[in-house]
Amino acid sequence: MNVLLFEDQLELAHQLRSELADYGYRVTWVRQLTSALSQLEGGGIDLVLLDLGLADDAGHSLLQRMRRDWPRTPVLNLTTLDLLGDSRLFGADGNAAHDFLLKPFAPAELRARLRALGCRSFGADTECLDLRGLSLNLGAQRASLNGRPLELSRSEYLLLSALATRADRVQTRRVLEEQIGSSVVGRASNVLDVQISNLRKKLGEGYVRTVRNVGYVIDRRTEPRGQPS
C-alpha cells in the first residue's frame, strides 16, 4: 500500500517511515502542502497519514482539498490531546478524516488502523476482513499479514478466503477441495495438503488449525505462535 505521510517533525517522520517500511508499506514523506497535493494529483496514493497540528493550518487545508477532490482516499490523522476539541477532526464542517490516532501511540496500534483503512482504498468496508493481523480485501482479492502483502497463488488465495471468511467454523476437506477447483483435485489427490502447507509457511504457525479426520479452521482468538521467515 502506498502511504503519503504529511508530517513536519523530522524525528517522528523518520521513525514512521522506517517502521512502516519494515511492514511492507511504501511511504512518501512530504512536509509542505504543495508537495502533498502534487503527490495526490500524480495518483497512486492509497492512504494519507496526516499530522493535524501542522503549521499554518496545512493539515486542515489538505483535508478540505481531499474531501473535494479525492473523497475515497482514506485519511488517518495523527493528533494530540489538545486538538481533540477541534470540531473539524470529527467532521462538523464535512472535512473530517476517516480516523484519528492520539499521540503518542504504539506502532502496533498504527498498523491496525492502517490495515482497517487500507481496505477502504480498494473497495467497500463490507468486502474487507481483518483477523488477528491477517487482512483480506475480498473485492480486490488481496491479502496481507501485519501490513505486509502476501504473495499467494490463485488456489492459495481461494483456500485462505474460504477459511478466513468462515472463521471459527471447521471446513471439511471436500468443501475446501471444491474451493480450489474440482477439476484439479481427485479423490486421492494431495493438492489440498500441499496448499495448506504452503499457506502455513506464508502465514506462520497458529493460523490454520487441523481438525483431525474432518478438515481445517482458522480461529478468531488464537494468537499466532510465530511468523513466516
C-alpha positions in Angstrom: 0.0 0.0 0.0 1.3 3.5 -1.0 1.1 5.8 2.0 1.5 9.6 1.8 3.0 10.9 5.1 2.4 14.6 5.7 4.5 15.4 8.8 6.9 18.3 9.6 8.6 16.7 12.7 11.8 15.2 11.3 12.4 12.7 14.1 8.8 11.4 14.0 8.7 11.2 10.2 11.9 9.2 10.1 10.6 6.8 12.7 7.3 6.3 10.9 8.9 5.8 7.6 11.3 3.2 9.0 8.5 1.3 10.9 6.1 1.3 8.0 8.7 0.2 5.5 9.6 -2.7 7.7 5.9 -3.9 7.4 5.8 -3.6 3.6 4.3 -0.1 3.2 5.7 2.2 0.5 5.9 5.6 2.2 6.3 9.0 0.5 7.1 11.7 3.1 6.3 15.4 2.4 6.5 18.5 4.6 4.6 21.1 2.6 1.0 21.3 1.4 2.1 21.9 -2.2 4.1 18.7 -2.2 1.3 16.7 -0.7 -1.2 18.0 -3.4 1.4 17.2 -6.1 1.7 13.6 -4.9 -2.1 13.2 -4.8 -2.6 14.7 -8.2 0.0 12.2 -9.6 -2.1 9.3 -8.5 -1.2 6.0 -6.8 -1.7 7.1 -3.2 -3.8 4.6 -1.3 -3.9 6.3 2.1 -2.8 9.6 3.7 -1.2 9.7 7.2 -1.6 13.3 8.3 -0.4 15.4 11.3 -3.3 17.5 12.2 -1.2 20.1 14.1 0.9 21.3 11.1 1.8 24.9 10.9 -0.4 27.4 9.0 -3.4 25.0 9.3 -1.9 23.0 6.5 -3.4 19.8 7.8 -6.9 21.1 7.7 -6.3 22.6 4.3 -5.3 19.3 2.9 -8.3 17.6 4.4 -10.6 20.1 2.7 -9.0 19.5 -0.7 -9.1 15.8 -0.2 -12.8 15.7 0.7 -13.4 17.7 -2.5 -11.0 16.1 -5.0 -10.1 12.7 -3.5 -13.0 11.7 -1.3 -12.4 8.0 -1.5 -8.8 8.2 -0.3 -8.7 7.3 3.4 -7.0 9.7 5.9 -5.6 8.8 9.3 -5.0 11.9 11.4 -2.2 11.9 14.0 -3.2 14.4 16.6 -2.6 15.5 20.2 -4.9 15.7 23.2 -5.2 19.4 23.0 -6.6 19.2 19.4 -9.3 16.7 20.2 -11.7 19.6 20.8 -11.3 20.8 17.2 -14.6 20.1 15.6 -13.0 19.6 12.2 -11.4 16.4 13.5 -14.9 14.9 13.8 -16.5 16.3 10.7 -18.6 19.2 11.9 -17.6 21.0 8.7 -17.6 18.0 6.5 -13.8 17.8 6.3 -13.1 15.1 8.8 -10.5 12.3 8.4 -11.7 8.7 8.3 -10.0 8.0 11.6 -7.5 9.6 14.1 -4.8 8.3 16.4 -3.7 10.1 19.5 0.0 10.8 20.1 1.9 9.1 21.5 0.8 5.8 20.0 2.2 2.3 19.8 3.4 1.0 16.4 1.0 -2.0 16.6 -1.9 0.4 17.0 -0.9 2.4 14.0 -0.6 -0.7 11.9 -4.0 -1.9 12.9 -5.6 1.4 11.9 -3.8 1.4 8.6 -4.9 -2.1 7.8 -8.5 -1.2 8.5 -8.4 2.0 6.5 -6.5 0.3 3.7 -9.5 -1.8 2.8 -11.4 1.4 2.0 -8.8 2.4 -0.6 -9.6 -0.8 -2.7 -13.2 -1.4 -2.0 -16.2 -1.2 0.3 -15.7 -2.0 4.0 -18.1 -4.9 3.7 -15.6 -6.5 1.3 -12.8 -6.4 3.9 -11.8 -8.8 6.6 -9.3 -8.2 9.4 -8.4 -11.2 11.5 -5.5 -11.1 14.0 -3.3 -9.2 11.7 -4.4 -11.1 8.6 -6.2 -8.7 6.2 -8.2 -9.8 3.1 -9.7 -7.5 0.6 -12.3 -9.7 -0.9 -13.2 -7.3 -3.7 -9.7 -6.9 -4.9 -8.6 -10.4 -3.9 -5.6 -9.2 -2.0 -4.2 -10.4 1.3 -1.7 -9.0 3.8 -0.2 -10.1 7.1 0.6 -7.3 9.6 0.8 -4.9 6.8 3.0 -7.0 4.5 1.4 -8.1 1.2 1.1 -11.9 0.9 2.2 -13.4 -2.4 -0.4 -16.1 -2.9 -1.3 -18.3 -5.9 -4.9 -18.4 -7.1 -5.5 -21.6 -5.2 -3.9 -20.4 -2.0 -5.9 -17.2 -2.0 -9.2 -19.1 -2.6 -8.3 -21.5 0.2 -7.4 -18.7 2.6 -10.5 -16.8 1.7 -12.7 -19.9 2.4 -11.2 -20.4 5.8 -11.0 -16.7 6.9 -14.5 -15.7 5.9 -15.8 -18.7 7.9 -13.5 -18.2 10.9 -14.3 -20.5 13.9 -16.2 -22.9 11.6 -14.4 -26.1 10.6 -14.3 -26.5 6.8 -14.3 -30.1 5.6 -11.7 -31.3 3.1 -14.4 -31.8 0.5 -15.6 -28.2 0.8 -12.0 -26.9 0.6 -11.1 -29.1 -2.3 -14.1 -27.6 -4.2 -12.9 -24.1 -3.4 -9.6 -24.7 -5.1 -11.1 -26.4 -8.2 -12.6 -29.8 -8.5 -11.0 -30.2 -12.0 -7.5 -30.4 -10.4 -8.5 -32.3 -7.3 -9.2 -36.0 -7.4 -10.3 -38.3 -4.6 -6.7 -39.5 -3.9 -5.1 -36.1 -4.5 -2.8 -34.4 -2.0 -3.3 -31.0 -3.6 -5.2 -29.7 -0.6 -2.5 -30.8 1.8 0.2 -29.1 -0.3 -1.8 -25.8 -0.4 -2.4 -25.9 3.3 1.3 -26.5 3.9 2.1 -23.5 1.6 -0.3 -21.3 3.4 1.2 -22.2 6.8 4.7 -21.3 5.6 3.5 -17.9 4.5 1.2 -17.2 7.5 3.3 -18.7 10.2 2.2 -21.2 12.8 -1.1 -20.7 14.7 -3.4 -19.6 11.9 -4.6 -22.7 10.2 -5.6 -25.5 12.6 -6.1 -29.1 11.7 -9.2 -30.8 12.9 -8.4 -34.5 12.7 -10.4 -36.6 10.3 -12.6 -33.5 9.4 -10.7 -30.6 7.9 -9.3 -27.2 8.8 -10.3 -24.0 10.6 -8.9 -20.5 11.3 -9.8 -19.4 14.9 -10.5 -15.8 15.6 -8.9 -15.6 19.0 -6.0 -17.9 19.0 -2.8 -15.9 18.8 -0.3 -17.0 16.2 2.8 -18.6 17.7 5.3 -17.5 15.1 5.7 -15.6 11.9 6.9 -16.8 8.5 10.6 -16.5 7.8 
